[in-house]
Amino acid sequence: MKSLKNMRYVWYTAIACVGCCALVPLLGVLGIAGVVGLSVYFEIAAGLFFVLSLLILIYLIFRHKRTKIDNSNSVPEDS
């Protein structure tokens, strides 16, 4: 009976070893698939960021700079 119990541990250890070695490539493939799946959303976000950047650039180019009026040469009023 001891040998069956030992064989069970051997099988559990073998399965755990194979699972551990297979986990890294499997997670890599799932990670790549996840990034590819999210790339659609990143594309939309990139487009929105581009449009927002253009709007800010247009605002900065065409904004009117307010100039201060220099009243130092004006004649003082008599009150």
Secondary structure, DSSP 8 states (H G I E B T S, - for coil): -HHHHHHHHHHHHHHHHHHHHHHHHHHHHHHHHHHHHHHHHHHHHHHHHHHHHHHHHHHHHH---------TTS-----
